[in-house]
Amino acid sequence: MDKRCSSKSIFFIASVVVLTLGFYNNFWGTADSDEFGYFQKDSESLVIGRLALAQKQGIFSQGGFLCRIEPVYPANCTPKQRNELFAQREANQYSVYLSRIDTGIYTNYASQMGFQGMCYAILDKILGFKTTTKIEILYLITSLMSAIAMSLIILWISIQFGIIKSTIVLLLMVFAPSLTLFGRNLYWVVWAFYIPFITSIFLLNSEVKLNISTKRIVVLTFISVAIKCLFTGYEFITTVLIMLTTPYFFYAVFQKWEITFFIRRLLIVSASALAGVLSVMTVHIVQISTNIPDVNGLGYIIGKFIHRTSSPDVVSERFEPGFAYDRISIISKYLNLKALSFPKVVDFFSFNISFAQLILIFLICSVLAFISENISPIIARNRRLHVALVSFLWVSFLAPFSWLIIFKQHSYVCIHQNHIVWYMPSVIVGFALCASVGCNLAIDIYSKLKQQFFH
């Protein structure tokens, strides 16, 4: 193993460790401690309900769907009592799983196949520890998998731009609250969203050396999308499908592909990805139709799609009264959320950066990528690489915007969670651009200052 390969291996392992610490227990203090402790427990409780059911009835019981234990309402239950019992529903899943004692009815969550619940249930059966230890192991495994996925992306950045710049990207990702909050969640298994994208970047990176065939690209793209859909269903599906195509824009510019070759490739990989979705959807339709009486699987999925893309129909005290339903207002809400959070290093030093501010920074760095050789010789020498990265960045914003625009109802109702789409992969690519342009410009400025004052 040469020194270059060895240094990248050490860097990859270090990246996995650093990110795992943040994902598992908010080690770096990036996320609000209260929010980290309770983030998406309602969604995660579906997985915990599946674990509880698997303990009693088997891993694939009730079709293998994720589920919840619904409370049994006592006779003459008042509306207030019913609301209190319903409000405790999420917490009840954890207590039932940990105590193995339940009184209630298991109801299926059929919007996805629930493969993550089945896998966790298998691990739950295999692990020979007490239940409280097992759930911590599941959190650790999920955190590790998420860290590996992010570190593979960072590794690709190091291959293209060097370890110093990829280290900057790593540090920025450490202070991204969205990634920290999602990193260990048992429902979201965020690593699964990035498998198709990771498949694309490494296939394309290895293409010249290994002579990757079109057939292999088709097969691996199909498999990677199928894995995503098995584990997380159709969550952020448009974002993931567009995200996996964005590296093709980078390599089309960087390697000077002919336009016909680029379009043909894009159509092939898109068709392969759609085939992966449809294959899992077919199995899902059968799963629903077979296990839920009087429910047509195809009709159920179409109904959910129509519901999630329509105007919001649920308004309660947790939503802002009078908030506009139009897409511009919804997107502006997401732009003002925290993208980076730097905790207090000393008592007076801490600050946050919103997604809107971050996009403005990306725009400035995109302009700097085109500055003249007189100002920055290094940027000029790497012009094609930077132009490819700028193209990669701005095309990648189609991925998050696709979800926020098409899935209007979901985007309005789920503002507390959908901020993760900005990292699929737009913000991460933007980090790479800022690191590359910033480092190159800093080196050139330092060289000029050195010449001016010391010669």
MARFIMAR-424177 format. One record per residue (C-alpha): residue number from 1; x, y, z. Coordinates in nm, 2 decimals, decimal comma. Layout:
N
+-----+--------+--------+--------+
|  nr |     xx |     yy |     zz |
+-----+--------+--------+--------+
| NUM |      X |      Y |      Z |
...
+-----+--------+--------+--------+
// end
This chain:
455
+-----+--------+--------+--------+
|  nr |     xx |     yy |     zz |
+-----+--------+--------+--------+
|   1 |   0,00 |   0,00 |   0,00 |
|   2 |   0,15 |   0,33 |  -0,11 |
|   3 |   0,17 |   0,63 |   0,12 |
|   4 |  -0,11 |   0,82 |  -0,06 |
|   5 |  -0,35 |   0,52 |  -0,02 |
|   6 |  -0,25 |   0,47 |   0,34 |
|   7 |  -0,31 |   0,84 |   0,43 |
|   8 |  -0,65 |   0,83 |   0,27 |
|   9 |  -0,74 |   0,51 |   0,47 |
|  10 |  -0,63 |   0,68 |   0,80 |
|  11 |  -0,83 |   0,99 |   0,70 |
|  12 |  -1,14 |   0,78 |   0,62 |
|  13 |  -1,12 |   0,59 |   0,96 |
|  14 |  -1,07 |   0,92 |   1,14 |
|  15 |  -1,37 |   1,07 |   0,96 |
|  16 |  -1,59 |   0,78 |   1,06 |
|  17 |  -1,49 |   0,80 |   1,42 |
|  18 |  -1,55 |   1,18 |   1,44 |
|  19 |  -1,89 |   1,16 |   1,27 |
|  20 |  -2,00 |   0,86 |   1,47 |
|  21 |  -1,93 |   1,05 |   1,79 |
|  22 |  -2,15 |   1,33 |   1,68 |
|  23 |  -2,43 |   1,12 |   1,54 |
|  24 |  -2,45 |   0,88 |   1,84 |
|  25 |  -2,45 |   1,12 |   2,13 |
|  26 |  -2,41 |   1,48 |   2,00 |
|  27 |  -2,05 |   1,47 |   2,12 |
|  28 |  -1,96 |   1,79 |   1,95 |
|  29 |  -2,26 |   1,98 |   2,09 |
|  30 |  -2,38 |   2,08 |   1,74 |
|  31 |  -2,75 |   2,01 |   1,80 |
|  32 |  -2,96 |   2,15 |   2,08 |
|  33 |  -2,94 |   1,89 |   2,36 |
|  34 |  -3,32 |   1,87 |   2,42 |
|  35 |  -3,39 |   1,85 |   2,04 |
|  36 |  -3,13 |   1,58 |   2,00 |
|  37 |  -3,29 |   1,37 |   2,28 |
|  38 |  -3,64 |   1,39 |   2,14 |
|  39 |  -3,59 |   1,44 |   1,77 |
|  40 |  -3,83 |   1,23 |   1,55 |
|  41 |  -3,92 |   1,00 |   1,84 |
|  42 |  -4,27 |   0,99 |   1,68 |
|  43 |  -4,14 |   0,84 |   1,36 |
|  44 |  -3,88 |   0,62 |   1,54 |
|  45 |  -4,16 |   0,48 |   1,77 |
|  46 |  -4,28 |   0,29 |   1,46 |
|  47 |  -3,96 |   0,09 |   1,45 |
|  48 |  -3,98 |   0,04 |   1,83 |
|  49 |  -4,33 |  -0,09 |   1,79 |
|  50 |  -4,21 |  -0,34 |   1,53 |
|  51 |  -3,94 |  -0,46 |   1,77 |
|  52 |  -4,20 |  -0,50 |   2,04 |
|  53 |  -4,43 |  -0,70 |   1,81 |
|  54 |  -4,14 |  -0,91 |   1,68 |
|  55 |  -4,06 |  -1,02 |   2,03 |
|  56 |  -4,40 |  -1,16 |   2,07 |
|  57 |  -4,52 |  -1,27 |   1,73 |
|  58 |  -4,21 |  -1,30 |   1,52 |
|  59 |  -4,00 |  -1,08 |   1,29 |
|  60 |  -4,23 |  -1,09 |   0,99 |
|  61 |  -4,56 |  -1,09 |   1,17 |
|  62 |  -4,84 |  -0,87 |   1,03 |
|  63 |  -4,66 |  -0,85 |   0,70 |
|  64 |  -4,34 |  -0,71 |   0,85 |
|  65 |  -4,47 |  -0,35 |   0,85 |
|  66 |  -4,36 |  -0,09 |   1,10 |
|  67 |  -4,63 |  -0,05 |   1,36 |
|  68 |  -4,75 |   0,11 |   1,68 |
|  69 |  -4,93 |  -0,02 |   1,98 |
|  70 |  -5,25 |   0,18 |   2,00 |
|  71 |  -5,39 |   0,24 |   2,35 |
|  72 |  -5,70 |   0,06 |   2,46 |
|  73 |  -5,95 |   0,32 |   2,58 |
|  74 |  -6,14 |   0,23 |   2,90 |
|  75 |  -6,51 |   0,23 |   2,91 |
|  76 |  -6,67 |   0,57 |   2,96 |
|  77 |  -6,34 |   0,73 |   2,86 |
|  78 |  -6,37 |   1,11 |   2,85 |
|  79 |  -6,24 |   1,31 |   2,55 |
|  80 |  -5,97 |   1,45 |   2,77 |
|  81 |  -5,86 |   1,11 |   2,88 |
|  82 |  -5,85 |   0,99 |   2,52 |
|  83 |  -5,63 |   1,28 |   2,42 |
|  84 |  -5,39 |   1,21 |   2,70 |
|  85 |  -5,36 |   0,84 |   2,61 |
|  86 |  -5,31 |   0,93 |   2,25 |
|  87 |  -5,04 |   1,19 |   2,34 |
|  88 |  -4,85 |   0,92 |   2,53 |
|  89 |  -4,86 |   0,68 |   2,23 |
|  90 |  -4,50 |   0,74 |   2,11 |
|  91 |  -4,35 |   0,70 |   2,46 |
|  92 |  -4,56 |   0,39 |   2,52 |
|  93 |  -4,38 |   0,21 |   2,23 |
|  94 |  -4,05 |   0,24 |   2,42 |
|  95 |  -4,19 |   0,13 |   2,75 |
|  96 |  -4,36 |  -0,17 |   2,59 |
|  97 |  -4,04 |  -0,27 |   2,41 |
|  98 |  -3,83 |  -0,23 |   2,73 |
|  99 |  -4,08 |  -0,40 |   2,97 |
| 100 |  -4,22 |  -0,66 |   2,72 |
| 101 |  -4,56 |  -0,60 |   2,87 |
| 102 |  -4,83 |  -0,44 |   2,65 |
| 103 |  -5,20 |  -0,39 |   2,65 |
| 104 |  -5,32 |  -0,26 |   2,32 |
| 105 |  -5,36 |  -0,33 |   1,95 |
| 106 |  -5,08 |  -0,32 |   1,70 |
| 107 |  -5,17 |  -0,10 |   1,39 |
| 108 |  -4,96 |  -0,12 |   1,08 |
| 109 |  -4,78 |   0,17 |   0,91 |
| 110 |  -4,81 |   0,07 |   0,55 |
| 111 |  -4,66 |   0,37 |   0,37 |
| 112 |  -4,33 |   0,18 |   0,34 |
| 113 |  -4,22 |  -0,18 |   0,35 |
| 114 |  -4,05 |  -0,15 |   0,69 |
| 115 |  -3,73 |  -0,33 |   0,60 |
| 116 |  -3,53 |  -0,13 |   0,85 |
| 117 |  -3,77 |  -0,26 |   1,12 |
| 118 |  -3,72 |  -0,62 |   1,01 |
| 119 |  -3,34 |  -0,59 |   1,01 |
| 120 |  -3,34 |  -0,43 |   1,35 |
| 121 |  -3,57 |  -0,71 |   1,48 |
| 122 |  -3,33 |  -0,97 |   1,35 |
| 123 |  -3,04 |  -0,79 |   1,54 |
| 124 |  -3,26 |  -0,77 |   1,84 |
| 125 |  -3,31 |  -1,15 |   1,83 |
| 126 |  -2,93 |  -1,21 |   1,78 |
| 127 |  -2,79 |  -0,97 |   2,04 |
| 128 |  -2,76 |  -1,14 |   2,38 |
| 129 |  -2,79 |  -0,83 |   2,60 |
| 130 |  -3,06 |  -0,68 |   2,81 |
| 131 |  -3,31 |  -0,47 |   2,61 |
| 132 |  -3,18 |  -0,13 |   2,72 |
| 133 |  -2,83 |  -0,23 |   2,60 |
| 134 |  -2,96 |  -0,36 |   2,27 |
| 135 |  -3,14 |  -0,04 |   2,18 |
| 136 |  -2,81 |   0,15 |   2,24 |
| 137 |  -2,63 |  -0,09 |   2,02 |
| 138 |  -2,89 |  -0,03 |   1,75 |
| 139 |  -2,83 |   0,34 |   1,78 |
| 140 |  -2,45 |   0,29 |   1,76 |
| 141 |  -2,48 |   0,07 |   1,45 |
| 142 |  -2,71 |   0,32 |   1,28 |
| 143 |  -2,47 |   0,61 |   1,37 |
| 144 |  -2,17 |   0,41 |   1,24 |
| 145 |  -2,35 |   0,34 |   0,91 |
| 146 |  -2,44 |   0,70 |   0,87 |
| 147 |  -2,09 |   0,81 |   0,95 |
| 148 |  -1,95 |   0,56 |   0,69 |
| 149 |  -2,18 |   0,69 |   0,42 |
| 150 |  -2,08 |   1,05 |   0,49 |
| 151 |  -1,71 |   0,96 |   0,51 |
| 152 |  -1,73 |   0,79 |   0,17 |
| 153 |  -1,85 |   1,11 |   0,02 |
| 154 |  -1,57 |   1,30 |   0,20 |
| 155 |  -1,33 |   1,04 |   0,07 |
| 156 |  -1,44 |   1,11 |  -0,28 |
| 157 |  -1,38 |   1,48 |  -0,22 |
| 158 |  -1,03 |   1,40 |  -0,09 |
| 159 |  -0,96 |   1,20 |  -0,41 |
| 160 |  -1,06 |   1,50 |  -0,63 |
| 161 |  -0,94 |   1,79 |  -0,41 |
| 162 |  -0,70 |   1,66 |  -0,15 |
| 163 |  -0,71 |   1,58 |   0,22 |
| 164 |  -0,68 |   1,93 |   0,35 |
| 165 |  -0,99 |   2,05 |   0,16 |
| 166 |  -1,18 |   1,73 |   0,25 |
| 167 |  -1,09 |   1,79 |   0,62 |
| 168 |  -1,26 |   2,13 |   0,60 |
| 169 |  -1,56 |   1,96 |   0,45 |
| 170 |  -1,56 |   1,71 |   0,74 |
| 171 |  -1,54 |   1,99 |   1,00 |
| 172 |  -1,83 |   2,17 |   0,84 |
| 173 |  -2,04 |   1,85 |   0,84 |
| 174 |  -1,96 |   1,80 |   1,21 |
| 175 |  -2,13 |   2,13 |   1,27 |
| 176 |  -2,44 |   2,06 |   1,06 |
| 177 |  -2,73 |   2,02 |   1,30 |
| 178 |  -2,95 |   1,83 |   1,04 |
| 179 |  -2,69 |   1,56 |   1,00 |
| 180 |  -2,64 |   1,52 |   1,37 |
| 181 |  -3,01 |   1,50 |   1,44 |
| 182 |  -3,08 |   1,24 |   1,17 |
| 183 |  -2,76 |   1,04 |   1,21 |
| 184 |  -2,88 |   0,78 |   1,46 |
| 185 |  -3,25 |   0,78 |   1,41 |
| 186 |  -3,38 |   0,42 |   1,37 |
| 187 |  -3,67 |   0,52 |   1,14 |
| 188 |  -3,48 |   0,74 |   0,90 |
| 189 |  -3,16 |   0,53 |   0,86 |
| 190 |  -3,01 |   0,83 |   0,68 |
| 191 |  -2,72 |   0,63 |   0,53 |
| 192 |  -2,97 |   0,46 |   0,29 |
| 193 |  -3,06 |   0,79 |   0,12 |
| 194 |  -2,70 |   0,83 |   0,01 |
| 195 |  -2,63 |   0,48 |  -0,13 |
| 196 |  -2,74 |   0,56 |  -0,49 |
| 197 |  -2,53 |   0,89 |  -0,48 |
| 198 |  -2,22 |   0,71 |  -0,34 |
| 199 |  -2,26 |   0,44 |  -0,60 |
| 200 |  -2,26 |   0,71 |  -0,88 |
| 201 |  -1,96 |   0,90 |  -0,76 |
| 202 |  -1,74 |   0,59 |  -0,72 |
| 203 |  -1,85 |   0,42 |  -1,04 |
| 204 |  -1,77 |   0,74 |  -1,23 |
| 205 |  -1,44 |   0,79 |  -1,05 |
| 206 |  -1,33 |   0,44 |  -1,13 |
| 207 |  -1,46 |   0,43 |  -1,48 |
| 208 |  -1,14 |   0,52 |  -1,66 |
| 209 |  -0,91 |   0,29 |  -1,46 |
| 210 |  -1,14 |  -0,01 |  -1,44 |
| 211 |  -1,33 |   0,03 |  -1,77 |
| 212 |  -1,67 |   0,02 |  -1,60 |
| 213 |  -1,93 |  -0,11 |  -1,85 |
| 214 |  -2,27 |   0,05 |  -1,90 |
| 215 |  -2,43 |  -0,28 |  -1,79 |
| 216 |  -2,25 |  -0,26 |  -1,45 |
| 217 |  -2,37 |   0,10 |  -1,41 |
| 218 |  -2,73 |  -0,01 |  -1,48 |
| 219 |  -2,72 |  -0,30 |  -1,24 |
| 220 |  -2,55 |  -0,12 |  -0,95 |
| 221 |  -2,78 |   0,19 |  -0,99 |
| 222 |  -3,08 |  -0,04 |  -0,98 |
| 223 |  -2,96 |  -0,23 |  -0,67 |
| 224 |  -2,86 |   0,09 |  -0,49 |
| 225 |  -3,20 |   0,25 |  -0,54 |
| 226 |  -3,38 |  -0,07 |  -0,45 |
| 227 |  -3,19 |  -0,08 |  -0,12 |
| 228 |  -3,29 |   0,28 |  -0,05 |
| 229 |  -3,65 |   0,21 |  -0,11 |
| 230 |  -3,64 |  -0,11 |   0,10 |
| 231 |  -3,51 |   0,07 |   0,40 |
| 232 |  -3,68 |   0,41 |   0,37 |
| 233 |  -3,96 |   0,37 |   0,13 |
| 234 |  -4,05 |   0,67 |  -0,08 |
| 235 |  -3,93 |   0,93 |   0,17 |
| 236 |  -3,75 |   1,21 |  -0,02 |
| 237 |  -3,77 |   0,99 |  -0,33 |
| 238 |  -3,74 |   1,27 |  -0,59 |
| 239 |  -3,45 |   1,42 |  -0,40 |
| 240 |  -3,26 |   1,08 |  -0,40 |
| 241 |  -3,33 |   1,01 |  -0,77 |
| 242 |  -3,21 |   1,35 |  -0,88 |
| 243 |  -2,91 |   1,34 |  -0,64 |
| 244 |  -2,78 |   1,02 |  -0,79 |
| 245 |  -2,77 |   1,18 |  -1,14 |
| 246 |  -2,58 |   1,50 |  -1,03 |
| 247 |  -2,23 |   1,35 |  -1,04 |
| 248 |  -2,28 |   1,29 |  -1,41 |
| 249 |  -2,29 |   1,66 |  -1,46 |
| 250 |  -1,96 |   1,70 |  -1,28 |
| 251 |  -1,79 |   1,43 |  -1,49 |
| 252 |  -1,95 |   1,55 |  -1,81 |
| 253 |  -1,78 |   1,89 |  -1,76 |
| 254 |  -1,46 |   1,77 |  -1,61 |
| 255 |  -1,40 |   1,50 |  -1,87 |
| 256 |  -1,55 |   1,69 |  -2,16 |
| 257 |  -1,81 |   1,44 |  -2,25 |
| 258 |  -1,99 |   1,48 |  -2,58 |
| 259 |  -2,35 |   1,61 |  -2,54 |
| 260 |  -2,50 |   1,30 |  -2,70 |
| 261 |  -2,29 |   1,07 |  -2,48 |
| 262 |  -2,40 |   1,27 |  -2,17 |
| 263 |  -2,77 |   1,26 |  -2,25 |
| 264 |  -2,76 |   0,89 |  -2,33 |
| 265 |  -2,59 |   0,82 |  -2,00 |
| 266 |  -2,83 |   1,03 |  -1,81 |
| 267 |  -3,13 |   0,86 |  -1,96 |
| 268 |  -2,99 |   0,51 |  -1,90 |
| 269 |  -2,91 |   0,58 |  -1,53 |
| 270 |  -3,24 |   0,75 |  -1,48 |
| 271 |  -3,43 |   0,45 |  -1,63 |
| 272 |  -3,23 |   0,22 |  -1,41 |
| 273 |  -3,31 |   0,42 |  -1,10 |
| 274 |  -3,68 |   0,43 |  -1,18 |
| 275 |  -3,67 |   0,05 |  -1,24 |
| 276 |  -3,53 |   0,01 |  -0,89 |
| 277 |  -3,82 |   0,22 |  -0,74 |
| 278 |  -4,08 |   0,03 |  -0,94 |
| 279 |  -3,94 |  -0,31 |  -0,84 |
| 280 |  -3,97 |  -0,23 |  -0,47 |
| 281 |  -4,31 |  -0,07 |  -0,53 |
| 282 |  -4,44 |  -0,39 |  -0,69 |
| 283 |  -4,33 |  -0,59 |  -0,39 |
| 284 |  -4,48 |  -0,33 |  -0,16 |
| 285 |  -4,82 |  -0,34 |  -0,34 |
| 286 |  -4,83 |  -0,72 |  -0,29 |
| 287 |  -4,73 |  -0,67 |   0,08 |
| 288 |  -5,02 |  -0,43 |   0,14 |
| 289 |  -5,28 |  -0,62 |  -0,06 |
| 290 |  -5,19 |  -0,95 |   0,11 |
| 291 |  -5,17 |  -0,83 |   0,47 |
| 292 |  -5,42 |  -0,55 |   0,50 |
| 293 |  -5,78 |  -0,67 |   0,45 |
| 294 |  -5,99 |  -0,48 |   0,19 |
| 295 |  -5,70 |  -0,25 |   0,09 |
| 296 |  -5,57 |  -0,23 |  -0,27 |
| 297 |  -5,19 |  -0,18 |  -0,26 |
| 298 |  -5,17 |   0,03 |  -0,57 |
| 299 |  -5,47 |   0,25 |  -0,47 |
| 300 |  -5,31 |   0,30 |  -0,12 |
| 301 |  -4,98 |   0,42 |  -0,26 |
| 302 |  -5,15 |   0,65 |  -0,52 |
| 303 |  -5,37 |   0,79 |  -0,24 |
| 304 |  -5,07 |   0,87 |  -0,03 |
| 305 |  -4,89 |   1,04 |  -0,32 |
| 306 |  -5,20 |   1,26 |  -0,39 |
| 307 |  -5,22 |   1,35 |  -0,02 |
| 308 |  -4,86 |   1,44 |   0,02 |
| 309 |  -4,85 |   1,66 |  -0,30 |
| 310 |  -5,18 |   1,85 |  -0,23 |
| 311 |  -5,23 |   2,16 |  -0,02 |
| 312 |  -5,20 |   2,11 |   0,36 |
| 313 |  -5,52 |   2,00 |   0,51 |
| 314 |  -5,41 |   1,98 |   0,88 |
| 315 |  -5,38 |   2,30 |   1,08 |
| 316 |  -5,34 |   2,28 |   1,45 |
| 317 |  -5,17 |   2,48 |   1,73 |
| 318 |  -4,82 |   2,35 |   1,63 |
| 319 |  -4,84 |   2,54 |   1,30 |
| 320 |  -4,82 |   2,91 |   1,26 |
| 321 |  -5,17 |   3,07 |   1,23 |
| 322 |  -5,21 |   3,25 |   0,90 |
| 323 |  -4,90 |   3,10 |   0,74 |
| 324 |  -4,93 |   3,10 |   0,36 |
| 325 |  -4,96 |   2,76 |   0,18 |
| 326 |  -4,79 |   2,88 |  -0,14 |
| 327 |  -4,46 |   2,71 |  -0,23 |
| 328 |  -4,26 |   3,04 |  -0,21 |
| 329 |  -4,36 |   3,09 |   0,15 |
| 330 |  -4,28 |   2,73 |   0,24 |
| 331 |  -3,94 |   2,74 |   0,07 |
| 332 |  -3,85 |   3,07 |   0,24 |
| 333 |  -3,92 |   2,90 |   0,57 |
| 334 |  -3,67 |   2,63 |   0,49 |
| 335 |  -3,41 |   2,88 |   0,38 |
| 336 |  -3,42 |   3,05 |   0,72 |
| 337 |  -3,35 |   2,73 |   0,92 |
| 338 |  -3,01 |   2,66 |   1,07 |
| 339 |  -2,76 |   2,51 |   0,83 |
| 340 |  -2,45 |   2,53 |   1,05 |
| 341 |  -2,43 |   2,57 |   1,43 |
| 342 |  -2,10 |   2,64 |   1,59 |
| 343 |  -2,13 |   2,59 |   1,97 |
| 344 |  -1,96 |   2,81 |   2,23 |
| 345 |  -1,59 |   2,77 |   2,23 |
| 346 |  -1,57 |   3,04 |   2,49 |
| 347 |  -1,85 |   3,21 |   2,67 |
| 348 |  -1,90 |   3,49 |   2,42 |
| 349 |  -1,83 |   3,30 |   2,09 |
| 350 |  -2,10 |   3,10 |   1,92 |
| 351 |  -2,30 |   3,16 |   1,60 |
| 352 |  -2,53 |   3,00 |   1,34 |
| 353 |  -2,55 |   3,02 |   0,96 |
| 354 |  -2,89 |   2,98 |   0,79 |
| 355 |  -2,93 |   2,79 |   0,46 |
| 356 |  -3,00 |   3,13 |   0,28 |
| 357 |  -2,67 |   3,27 |   0,41 |
| 358 |  -2,49 |   2,95 |   0,31 |
| 359 |  -2,63 |   2,97 |  -0,04 |
| 360 |  -2,51 |   3,33 |  -0,07 |
| 361 |  -2,16 |   3,21 |   0,03 |
| 362 |  -2,18 |   2,93 |  -0,23 |
| 363 |  -2,27 |   3,20 |  -0,49 |
| 364 |  -1,97 |   3,41 |  -0,39 |
| 365 |  -1,74 |   3,11 |  -0,42 |
| 366 |  -1,89 |   3,02 |  -0,75 |
| 367 |  -1,80 |   3,36 |  -0,88 |
| 368 |  -1,45 |   3,33 |  -0,74 |
| 369 |  -1,40 |   3,01 |  -0,93 |
| 370 |  -1,38 |   3,22 |  -1,24 |
| 371 |  -1,14 |   3,49 |  -1,13 |
| 372 |  -0,84 |   3,56 |  -1,35 |
| 373 |  -0,49 |   3,41 |  -1,33 |
| 374 |  -0,35 |   3,75 |  -1,22 |
| 375 |  -0,55 |   3,72 |  -0,90 |
| 376 |  -0,52 |   3,35 |  -0,83 |
| 377 |  -0,29 |   3,13 |  -1,05 |
| 378 |  -0,39 |   2,81 |  -0,87 |
| 379 |  -0,76 |   2,87 |  -0,93 |
| 380 |  -0,69 |   2,94 |  -1,29 |
| 381 |  -0,48 |   2,62 |  -1,33 |
| 382 |  -0,77 |   2,42 |  -1,19 |
| 383 |  -1,03 |   2,60 |  -1,38 |
| 384 |  -1,20 |   2,30 |  -1,54 |
| 385 |  -1,22 |   2,12 |  -1,21 |
| 386 |  -1,38 |   2,42 |  -1,04 |
| 387 |  -1,62 |   2,48 |  -1,33 |
| 388 |  -1,72 |   2,12 |  -1,30 |
| 389 |  -1,78 |   2,16 |  -0,93 |
| 390 |  -1,98 |   2,48 |  -0,98 |
| 391 |  -2,20 |   2,29 |  -1,23 |
| 392 |  -2,23 |   2,00 |  -0,99 |
| 393 |  -2,34 |   2,24 |  -0,71 |
| 394 |  -2,61 |   2,44 |  -0,88 |
| 395 |  -2,76 |   2,14 |  -1,06 |
| 396 |  -2,77 |   1,96 |  -0,73 |
| 397 |  -3,01 |   2,21 |  -0,59 |
| 398 |  -3,28 |   2,06 |  -0,81 |
| 399 |  -3,28 |   1,76 |  -0,57 |
| 400 |  -3,40 |   1,94 |  -0,25 |
| 401 |  -3,62 |   2,18 |  -0,44 |
| 402 |  -3,79 |   1,89 |  -0,62 |
| 403 |  -3,92 |   1,76 |  -0,28 |
| 404 |  -4,01 |   2,10 |  -0,14 |
| 405 |  -4,21 |   2,20 |  -0,46 |
| 406 |  -4,37 |   1,87 |  -0,56 |
| 407 |  -4,46 |   1,74 |  -0,21 |
| 408 |  -4,62 |   2,06 |  -0,09 |
| 409 |  -4,83 |   1,91 |   0,19 |
| 410 |  -4,54 |   1,71 |   0,34 |
| 411 |  -4,31 |   2,01 |   0,32 |
| 412 |  -4,55 |   2,23 |   0,50 |
| 413 |  -4,64 |   1,99 |   0,78 |
| 414 |  -4,29 |   1,85 |   0,83 |
| 415 |  -4,07 |   2,16 |   0,84 |
| 416 |  -3,91 |   2,02 |   1,16 |
| 417 |  -3,76 |   1,73 |   0,96 |
| 418 |  -3,74 |   1,81 |   0,58 |
| 419 |  -3,44 |   2,04 |   0,63 |
| 420 |  -3,22 |   1,73 |   0,57 |
| 421 |  -3,29 |   1,75 |   0,19 |
| 422 |  -3,05 |   2,05 |   0,17 |
| 423 |  -2,77 |   1,80 |   0,23 |
| 424 |  -2,88 |   1,58 |  -0,06 |
| 425 |  -2,62 |   1,67 |  -0,18 |
| 426 |  -2,63 |   2,04 |  -0,24 |
| 427 |  -2,48 |   2,17 |   0,09 |
| 428 |  -2,21 |   1,90 |   0,09 |
| 429 |  -2,10 |   1,99 |  -0,26 |
| 430 |  -2,11 |   2,36 |  -0,16 |
| 431 |  -1,88 |   2,28 |   0,13 |
| 432 |  -1,63 |   2,12 |  -0,12 |
| 433 |  -1,65 |   2,43 |  -0,35 |
| 434 |  -1,59 |   2,67 |  -0,06 |
| 435 |  -1,30 |   2,46 |   0,07 |
| 436 |  -1,13 |   2,43 |  -0,27 |
| 437 |  -1,17 |   2,79 |  -0,38 |
| 438 |  -1,10 |   2,93 |  -0,03 |
| 439 |  -0,78 |   2,73 |   0,02 |
| 440 |  -0,65 |   2,80 |  -0,33 |
| 441 |  -0,72 |   3,17 |  -0,30 |
| 442 |  -0,56 |   3,18 |   0,05 |
| 443 |  -0,24 |   3,02 |  -0,08 |
| 444 |  -0,21 |   3,27 |  -0,37 |
| 445 |  -0,27 |   3,57 |  -0,14 |
| 446 |  -0,02 |   3,44 |   0,11 |
| 447 |   0,24 |   3,39 |  -0,17 |
| 448 |   0,19 |   3,74 |  -0,30 |
| 449 |   0,22 |   3,89 |   0,05 |
| 450 |   0,53 |   3,68 |   0,12 |
| 451 |   0,69 |   3,81 |  -0,20 |
| 452 |   0,59 |   4,17 |  -0,13 |
| 453 |   0,72 |   4,18 |   0,23 |
| 454 |   1,01 |   3,94 |   0,23 |
| 455 |   1,17 |   4,00 |  -0,11 |
+-----+--------+--------+--------+
// end
